[in-house]
Each structure stands twice: as C-alpha cells, then as structure tokens.
C-alpha cells in the first residue's frame, strides 16, 4: 500500500531562523528591525505622495507570502498569503472603524507593515520566497488567465455606462454597493454605525456579513489614493463595478489551485491540463457563471475561500503551525464573507482533527488558542447577522434567484469525481477526507431541500445557493481523475529533444491536448447559443436600468430622505428603481419602492403605506395622468407625492 505524506508538496528545505547574537551583532539586528519599522511608514508615505498607493496592497501581499514557509512554490505562498489577508483584514476593520484615521491608506499601510516587521522579528524569520517551480502551476495560471479574458471580454469596449449596464442585472449587487458606499462614508463597518447609515442602507442589509465590503472599501482607498467617500455615488460606482468580475476570476484561480493542491504531486502538468480545463470550462461557461450575472458577489468570494479551506483540510500543509493559522484565518474569512457552508466546514474540521490527530498532538496549545481566537473573531459577524435575522427565518427566505442549475450535469460530474475519489481513498488520506466532504455536501443540499419543502412548500433561494456549494466541491475534486487520465496520457522522460523523446512527448501531449479541446467543445460557448455565449457577446447587459438610474441621479439631489420610484409602467424591472435609490444614498428609505415594483399592488397602496414622501420619476403620459387623477381624487396625498418628469431611455 502506498503511504503518502499529508502535505501536498514535499517540504522545502527550511531556512534556519535568524538567531540574535550578543554584542555588536545584536545591535545590528536591532538596527535592522528599526530600519524595517521606518520603511514600514516611509513606503506608504512615498507612494501616497506620488499617488501610486495601489502598489501598497501588492507589496503587503508579497510581504506576507515572504514570511511563510509552507508550500513549495511561489504560487502556493501567494495563495496562502491571500487567504490570510482575507481573514485578518475584516477583523482589523473593527479597530479601523473606531480609530481616528478611517480608511486613509497611509495609517492602514503603516500599521500593517509595522505588524509584519514585528512578526518577522518575533519569529526570527527573514523575508524569502521559494525558487521552486512546478509545471502544473503553469496550467493553473494559464487557465486563470483564460478566466480573466473570458470574464472581462464583454468589458473590452464598454464605457462607464456600458460597464454599469453589465452589472445592472444584479439586484443583490446594488444592495452590496450601498453597503460598500456606506462603509466608505463612515470609515468603518455599517453594523457599528447603524444610526449614521440608516438612511443609506436598507435595515435588512445593515447586519449582513460585511468583511468583503470592508476589504473592497479599503482597496478602493489605495486604488484612488483617497480614504474618504466621493461626493457622488456614481464616482464610487465607477470603482465598484470592477470588484465582482475580479472576484469571480479570483474564485476560478482559487478553485483550480485547490484542485491541484488536493490532488498532490501525482497531478502532473499534462494530467492537470485536461482536468483543469474541464473544471475551468464548467466554472466559466456552465451554471456558476450565473452567479456573476446575478450579483452574488459575497457568495463568489466565500466559495473561493471555501475551496481553499477544503483542500488544505483534506491535504494539510507540512508545517503544522502555519496550517492551524491558515485554517483559522479561512474560517474567520468565511464567517465575515458568506457562511452558508459552515455546517460542511464543521464536519471537515472534525475529519481533519481526527485524521491528523497524531501530527496535532504536539501542538495542542496552539490548536486550543487558535480555536478560541477563531471562534471569537468569526462569531462576531454571525451573531450580528442572526440577531438581525434569525437563521431559521433566513434559510426560508423567498428570493429572486434565477439560477436553476442543470442538475443532471452537476450530478454526473459529482458522481464521476466521487467514484474516482473513492477509488483513490484506500491509499491516500486526502481522498478519504474529500469523500466525506462530498457526502456531507450532498446531505446538506438534501437537508435544505427538505426544510424548504416543509417550511415554504417549494425549493427556493437557499436551495439553489446550496447547489452552488456542491458545484465547487465537485470541481475541486477533479484531480481524482489523474489515475484514469494516466491510462491515455503517458509520462514523458525529461532530457534533450531526441527523435525518440519527441515521439514520447507527443504520446503525452497529444492525448492531453485532445482531451482539453474536447472539454472546451463540450462545455465552451462556441457550439450553441448558451447563456455563456450571450454573456460573452455582451447581450446580458441591461442598459435601460443603468441609463435610467444615471439620468435620474443627475437631476435629483442625494440623501433627501424620500422614496424615489422610477416608473415607466408594468413590465419594467425593479432594477432601475433599486440602482437609483442606492446611487441617491437613500436605499434605507427607498427599498419599499423597489419591492413594490415586483408586486401587483396599486400606486395608491404605495402612497398610503410609505412612511416617507414619494417621488415618481417617469416620462410616460399614462403614468403622469394616473398619478394626477389619483391626487385629484385624494387631496390628502398631494403633500406626500411628487411627479418628476425625466426623459427615460426608450
């Protein structure tokens, strides 16, 4: 029986820690630490003076990666560092919310770099990145680059209004923008500033998990070299439109990397190519693409974090301490981003603790401390969310999810991957852990379906959300197909390109390329007019809501405390009203108009039940006449209702 080391990569030769000698060398060491602390502030100040603050997050990312020692390649270190930052930044946001500098880039970067210098000094660990390289990383990066091109392809000729139209169909994304914009306004979390943000943010969203929104708000400060909210919400929107497609690309990278990590060294580059291509095609041109169009931004980020977490739980890092810290950071990140998958994570954590208990036995104190810190840090956002919206009621929400996945495709992929993982499980502990995760995910989907059938007698919003988790779990496990792929993709020997070796290489490359092309043909957008084909052609943009909202906010002042209804008649989607309200920074008042547009209630009902003045924006003579007739019949509404005639898009 083959016995496998728990880590996905062979341990890199560890760099010995820097010891602090006595005398003169100790003074030199102290000077080096002092110089590092000085540079921690000088670099942010210099980049701010030059208005190139956008460089600082990249430097921070590299700095964190350079202090890690787990992972064999630079890509591994960068993925670990990114996940650590996604867990640390939301918690640091609690401090940033209450300190006097808000989201200003210099203090944030200065304290952040100072913390890294002190951590490096405490660990006696000089910054260093590995030189090792794996050809399979080229496959991961190449497919991620393909994801970048595919996701941003419709944006290539779009102006600001066109980019807005591409994300306008995501009603949830409009609400997420109101959170992001409010965080920019108060310099911290909305749930800690509910009174100040009551008019701008719908109360249902004031307790929504805000870690991703805070991270994006902080990134915007570096991108724009300004930590304050722009005077116009449209200016903030011009930055915000990039975050969701960029997050989807990061999700693809995270899932493809997780697939490679879970499979371990046995997934060579030529084997990773067809497996990764199939996974990438499913993510980019299958059901997951609708997550992007629907505006499910935090869910996309949460699924990226979840993919990395299940990979490192099934196949841990070879350094136990860094494994524990990374797992803790990922759990905290998910709690602050999107925590629907926490029941699955709980089982995965239990499997990890049991399966690798011997390795963890010598680190009980660290595990206990990490458990306490992670539980406290992660539970803050969960508590805030559940107090505002109890879990049982939340799960039974009737939402507007338009993603009805092709369950036949999902079940087929999951079945094949599960069978391959089960075959590998007898000799590899990573696949044993993964099979438990697949079964747990399936049980979770069934539980949500049964609960919704009992509670609301229908499969609705969170059932489809649960199937999204199953999609990601299936793709992460596609590396289990490596033994099957080896039957047709032979291993080529390295060496000089002699005729015999070229023939051997062709026996490796041709089947791998053929299978990859077959995956593109089967799942790509080229052979039939699919949803993905429509997206790539740019036909999923919604110009009418975007243009109507922009025309309205150009005329009406923000923060009036009134309810604004953009109304051209029945059949017009609620998105124009929704985006108008968030761009006017009045969504805390105006969400009622957005909800009304999806009902069959009369305008009179809306006027009667609104606690605020109502502004009807239209250019439709029939609507104008209807409102005027209503006001003539109901003089008591004349002080409460206003008609604003604005030429709306045709």
N, C-alpha and C positions, 0 to 999 in steps of 0.2 A: 504494500500500500504506500502511495506517495504521501509524504508528510511535508506540509507547507508551512513556512514561517508566516506569522499573522500579518506582517506588513506587506503592502502591495509591491514594494520595491526593496531590493537588497539595501541594507543600511549603508549610507555613505560613511567613509572614514571620518570619524568625528574630529573636529578641530579642538585641540586641548584648550581649556579655559585659560584666560589670561590671569595669571596669579599676580598678586600685588606684593612685590618685594619690599624690603626695608630700605631706608635711607634715601639716596638720591633718586633711585628708580621709583620709589613711592611718590616722591614729589612730582616726577614726570607724569606718573599715572594721574595724579590729582589735577595737574595742568591739562592733561588730555581730556579729562571729564569736564573741567571748566571750559575748555575750548569748545567741546561739544555743546554745552549748555548755551554758550554765547552764540554759536552757529544756529542753534535751535530758534533763536529770536532774530538773528541778523538775516537769515534766508527769507523768512516771511516778510520782514520789513522791506528788504530789497525787491522782492517780487511784487509787493504792493506798490512801491514807488514806481516801478516800471509797468504797472498794470498787467502783469502776467501771473496773477495769483492762481490761474488754472494749473500751473505747473506743480503747485504745492501738494494737492491730493495725490498726484503721481509719485512725488518724492516720498510722501508718507507711506504709500503702498509699498514702494521698494524698500524703504527703511524697515518696515515690519517684516517683510519677507527675508531681509538680510539677517535678522536676529533669530530666525527659526533654524532648526537643524533637521527636522523631519522632512521626508520627501527627497527623491533622488535628483530631480531636475528643477530647472528654474520655473517651469510651468506649475509643478507641484507646489513649490514655495509660494508662488503668486496666488494660486487658488486658496491655499490655507490662509495667507495674509488677508485676502479679500474677505473671506468668511469671518475672520477675527474682527476686522474693522466693522463689518455689518452687525456684529454682536455688541461691540464696545461703543460705537457712536450713539446708538439710541439711548444707552444708559448714561453716557456722558451728557446727553441732551438734558437730563434732569438738572445737572449743575449749570449748564449753559442757559437754561430757562431762567434761572434766578440770579445769575451774576450780572454785573452792570454793562458788559460789552455786547450782549446779544449774539448775533451771528457774524460779527465782524471777523474777517479772515485772519488778521494778524494775531489777536489774542488766542483764537482757536488753534491756529497752527503752532504758535509759540509754546503754549502749554502742552500740546500734543507731542511735538518734537522733544520737549524737555522730559516728558514722561518716558519716551523711548530711550533717551540718553541715560536716564537713571536706571531703567530696567536693564540696559546693556551693562552698566557699571555693576549693578547688583548681581547679575548672572556671570560677570567676568567674561562676557561674550562679545567679541569684535564683530562688526557687520561683515558678512561674507555670503555670497551667493554661489551655488554649486556650478561646476562646469560640465557636469554630466549631461548627456543628451540622449533621448530615446527617439528613434524614427517614428514610433507611434504618436509622439507628441505633434509631429508634423501633420499627421492625419487629423488629430483633434483641432489644431489651429487652422488647418486648411478648410475643414468643414465649418468651423466657426466663422471664418472669413466668408464662406459661401452664405452662411446665415445672415451676416451683416449686409451683404449685397442684396439678398432676397428680401429682407425686411425693409430696407431703405430704398429699394428700387422705385416704388411709387413716388418717393420724395425727390427724385433726381431733378425734376423740372418744376417743382412746386414752389410758389412764393409763400409769403407768410399766411395769406388767406387760404391757399391751397393746402398747406401743412395743417392748418386748423381744421379744414374740411376732412382731412384724412383721419383725424381722431374724434371728429364731432359725433360720430355714431355711438361712441362710448358714453352713455349717460352716467355710468359709475365714474368714469374718468373726470367728468365735470365736477362731481362731488369731491373727488380726490383733489382736484385743483383748488377747490375752496379751502380744504384743509392745508394744503401746501402754501397757498397765498396768505392764509391767516397766520401760519407759523412764521412766515416772512415778516408779517406785520407786527406781531407781539414779541418776536425774537425768541420763541420757545414753544413748548407744547401747548396745544389748544386745551387739553383736558385740565391743565393747570391755570388756564386763563379763560375760563368759560364765560365769565361776565363780560370781559372785553371783546370776546368773539361771538357773542350770542346773536348779533345781527348778521354776521357774515357767514356763519357755519350753521347748517341745519342741526338741531339738537341731537338727532339720531347719529350724526357723524362726530359730534364733539367727544364721544368716548370710543370712537373707532380706533383700532391699533394704528399708531402714528409714527412708528420708528422709521419706516421708509419715507414718509413725507418729510420728517425732520432731516433725514440724511440728504434727501434731494434739495431741501431748502438750504442746507449748509453747503452743498456742492454748488448751488446757484450763486452763493456769496463769492466763491472762488472763481467761478466762470465769469461773473460780471464785475469782480473786484469791488463789490459793494455788499455790505451785510444788511442793508435796510430795504424795506419793501418799496418797490417802484410806485410812483404816484398813480400810474394807470395799471389796472389789472391786465390789460392787453399786453403791456410790456412784459409782465411776469409770464403770461401765457406763451409768448414767443420763445422763452427759455423752456417752459414746462413741456411743450409739445415733443421735445426730444427724449424725455425720460422714459416713456413707456416703450417705444420701439427699441431703445438702447437696452432696457431691462430685459426685453424678450431675447435679444442677442446674447446677453449675459446668461440667461436661462439656458439657451441652447449650448453655450460653452460649458456651463456647469454640468449639464446632463451628459454631454459627450465625454467630458473629463471623468465624471463619476463612473460612466460605463467602462472606460479604460482602467481606472483605478480598481474597481471591483473585480475585473477580470484578471488583474495581476500581470506579471511578466509574460505569461503564456499568450497574451493577446499581442502578437507581433504586428508590425505595421501593415503587412499585406493582409492579415486577418482582420485587423481593425478597420481597414478601408471599406469592405462591403458591409460589415456590421454597423459601423458608424454612419455610412451613407444611408442605409435603410432607416436608422434612427433619426438622422437629420431630416430626411425626406418626410418622415411622419410628423416630426415637430413643425417643420416649415410649411408643409402643404397638406397636412392632414387636419384632424379635429383640433389639435392645440392652437392652430393659427387663429381660430375664432376668439381665443382668449384676448389676443391683441386687439382685434377689431371691436370687441365688446367693452374694452376699457377696464379689464380686470387687472389693473397694474399691481396692487399689493399681492394678489394671488400669484402672479407670474414670478415676482421676487421670492415669495415664500416657497414656491415649488423648486426654484433654483437652490435655495438653502436646504430644502428637504432632500434633494437629490444628493448633494454632497454629504449630508449627515448620514443617510442610509448606507452610502458607500464606505465611509470611514468607520461606521459601526460594524459593518459586516467584515471589513478588512482593515483593521486598525493601523495607525501609524506605528513605526517601530520604536519611537520614543514615547513612553507611557505618559510622561508629564505633559508633553505637547498634545497628545491625543486627548487627555482629560480636559485640558484648557480649550482645545478646539471644539470638542463636543459640547462643552458648557456654553461657549460663545454662540454656537449654531442654534442651540435650544433657545437661548435668550433672543437671538435674532428672529427666530420663527415666532416667538411669543409677541414680539413687538411689530411683526410684519403681517402674518396671516397664520393663525394657529388651528385651522380646521383639522390638520393632520396629527395633532398632538396624541390622540389615542394610539395611532400606529407607532408614533415615536416612543411612547411609553413601553410598548411591547418590545420594540427594537432595543431600547436601553436595557431592559431586563435580559434579553438574549445576550447582549454584549457582556453584561456583568457576570452572567453565568458561564458563558463560553470561554471568556478570557480571565476567569477569576484568579488563576494562578499568577498571571502577569500583574494583576492589580493588587495582589495580596501585600506586596511590599510598599504599596502607595495608598494605604487605607486612609491615612490622614489627609492626603491631597484630595482623594475622591470625596471624602466627607466635607471638606471645606468647599470644594467645587460644587457639590450638591446643594449646600446651604446658600452659597452666593448665587448660583444659577436659579434656585427656587425663589429667592427673594427678588432678584432682578427681573426674572421673567414673569413672576406672578403680579407685578405691579400693573402691567397693561391688561392682563387677563382680568384682574379684579375690577379695574376701572370699566372695562367693557361689559362685564357681566352685571355690574351694579346698574349700568345704564340700560342693559338689555339682557335679561336672564337667558341662559343658554338654551333651555327648552323652547322658549318662545322664538329665539333667534333661529334655531335649526328649522323651525316650521315656517319660516318666512316664505311668503309667496312673492317671488321676484320676477325680474324680467329677463332671465337667462334665455338667450336664443340658441345656445349651444346644445344641440341634441346629438350627441356623438353617434357615430356608426358603431354600434355595439358589436356587430359581427366582426369588424376589423379589430376592435380592441380585444375581444375575447380570443380571436385567432392568434394575435401577437402574444397575448399573455399566456395562452396555452402552450405555444411553441417554446417560449422563453422558460416557462415554469418546468416543462418537461426536460429541457436541456440542463437547467439548473439542478433539477432533482438528480439527473444522471451524474452530474459532477459533484454532488453534495457528499457522496460517500467517501471521497478522498480529499475534499477541500472544505475547511470550516467556513470560509467566506460564503460559499454557495449554500451551506446548511442554514446560515443566518439569513441569507437572502430569501430562501424558500419560505421561511417563517414569515418574513415581511410580506411576501406576495399573498400568503394565506390570510394574514392579518388585514391587509388592504382589501381583499375580497370580502372578508367578514364585515369590515367597516362599511363598505358600499351596500351590502345587503342590509345591515342594521339601519342605515339611514333610509333606505327604501322602505323597509317595514315600518319604521317610525312615522315616516311621512304618510304612508298609506293609512295608518291608524289615526294620525293626527289631523290631516287635511284631505285624506282620501285621494291623493294624487302624488305623482312623482314631480317634484318641482325644483326650485332653485338649488338647494344644497345637495340634492341627489346628483345633479349634473356636476356640481363642484366636487363631489366625492369621486366621480368617474375621472375627473381631471387628475386626481392623485394617482389613480390606477394607471393612467396613461404614462405618467412619468416613471412609476415603479417598473413598468414593462420595458421602457426604453433603456433604463439604467441596467437592466439585466441582459441586454442583448449580447454582451461579451460572453455569455454562457454558450453561445453558438460556436465558439472557437474550435472545439473538438470536431464538430460537424464540418466546419469550413476546412479543416486540415485534410479532410479526405479528398478535396479537389484542389486545394492550394498548397503545393508542396513547399518545403522550406529550402531556400536557396543558400548556397555556401558563399561567404564573402571571399574576395580575392580579386586578382586582376581580371579584366574582361576578356578572357579567352573564349574561343568559339564554344567550347563545352559549357563554360559558365554562363555565357549569354543564352544558350539553349535552356539551361537550368533556370535562369532568371525568367525567361519567357514562360516557362511552365508555372512559375509563381505569379508573375504579373498579369498574364492574360486571363486566367480564371478570376483573379481578384478584380480586375477592371471590368470584366464581363458581368460579374455579379453586381458590381456597383452601378453599371449602366442599367442593368435590369431593375435595380431598386429605384433609380431615377425615373425610368419609364413607367414603372408600376405606380409610384406614388407622386411623381412630379406633376407639374401643372401643364404639361405640354400636349397630352394626347386627348384631352377632353375639357369642356368648359366648366371647370370645377370652381368652388369658392375661392381656392388659392389663385386660380387663373384670373378671376375677376379682381382679386386684391392686387396682383402684380400689374394688371393693366390700369390700375388706379380708378376703377369703376365703383369701388366701395366707398369712395369719398362722398361725404354729404355736404355739398356746397350750400344748399338752402339754409339749414340751421346756422352754419358758420357765418354766412353773409348777413343773414337776418340779425343775428346777435351783434355782429360788429357794427351794423348800421344803427341799431338801437342804442348801444352804449356810446356811440359817437354823439348822440343827441341828448340822452338823459344823464343827469349827474349821478354819481355813485352815492351809496350809503344814505338814501333818502328815507329808509325805513318803510317803504311802500312795497306792495306786491305788484310786480310787473308781469303782465300776460301778453306774450307775443302771439297774436291770434289772427290767422287768415281763414279759419273755418275748419270744419271737421275733416279728418284725413291728414292733417298736418301733424307731424310727430312732436312730442313734448320737448325735443332736444333744443329747439330754438329758445323756448322759454327757460329751460334749465340753464343753458350756457349764458343767456342774458343775465339771469339772476346772479350767477357766480361771478361774472365779469363786472356787474354793478356792485359786488360785495354786499349783496342783500339776500343771500340764499337762506339765512336764518329766518327771514320773514317770508320770502317768496316761494319756498318749496311747495306751498299749498297750490300755487298756480300750476306748477309742473305736474303735480299729482292729479289735478282736476282735468288736465287735457286728455288724460287717458281714461276718463270716466264718461258716462252719458248724462251727467248732470247739467243743468241749465246754467247760463251765466248768472241768472238771478240767484240761484243757490250759492254760487261762489261769492257774489257780492254780499249776501246775507251772512255767510258763515266766516268770511275773512275778518280777523280782528284788526286788520290794517287797511289803509286806503288802497284802492285797486286802480292800477293804470293799465288800460287796454291799448296795446300797440297794434295797429292794423292799417291797411290801405284798402280793405275790402268794403265797398259801399254797403253791401248787405249787412256786414257786421256792424258798421257805423250806425246804420239805420236801426238795427235791432237794439243796440245799446241806447240810442237816443229815445226810441219808443219806450223802452223799459224805464228810463229815467223820467220820462213824461208821466208814465203810469205810477211810478214810485218816487215822488219828490224827496222822500226821506233818504234816498241813496245819492242825491246829487252832490252832496259834500264828500261822499266817500268814493265816487267813481269818476275817473278822468279818461277821456279818449285822446290818444296821441297818434296823429296820422303821420306815418313814416313810410316812404316807398320801400316795400319789401321786394326781395328777389322774385322774379317770375317763376 
